[in-house]
C-alpha cells in the first residue's frame, strides 16, 4: 500500500508551468483572457512568488495571478490552479513548521488574501491561524460581513510580486 502524498511531495514534484493558447469556452479564465493565452502555473512557482511578499505586506490572489501572467507574457493565469497551488504551498509550509523548521524560512502563505482583503478559511488552520500570523507582523485583521479581513490591504499590497 502506498503512502498518501504530502503537500511537500506535491511541491517537490511539480511540473513546469505551461501555456494554454486555446482556452475552451466556459473554462476558468476564458472570459478574463478575452481570446488571449493562459498560463497554468506550478506549485513551485506559486511558492516562489509567495516568498517575495515581505512581512507587513499582503497580496490578493488576483494580484498573484496578474504577476504570474505578466511573467509569462500571457493574458491571464488560471484562477483554479493558482488557488490550488497556493493552498499546496501553505500546507507544505505548515508541514515544515510541524517538523520544527525555523519559522523565518517558511513560505509566508498567510500574506495571501482573497479578493476584497478577506482571509482564506480553506488555508491551514483556517482564518484564525492566518489572522494570528498576520497580526504577529503588525497587520490588523477585523471582521467584515461576518468574515475576517484586512481593511488596509490595498495600502499594504506587495510591490515585490511584479519584480522578476
Secondary structure, 3 states (H helix, E strand, C coil): CCCCCCHHHHHHCCCCCEEECCCCCCCCCHHHHCCCCEEECCHHHHHHHHHCCCCCCEEEHHHHHHHHHHHHCCCEECHHHHHHHHHHHHHHHHHHHHCCCCHHHCCCHHHEECHHHECCCCCCCHHHHHHHHHHHCCCCCEEECCEEECCCCCCCECHHHHCC
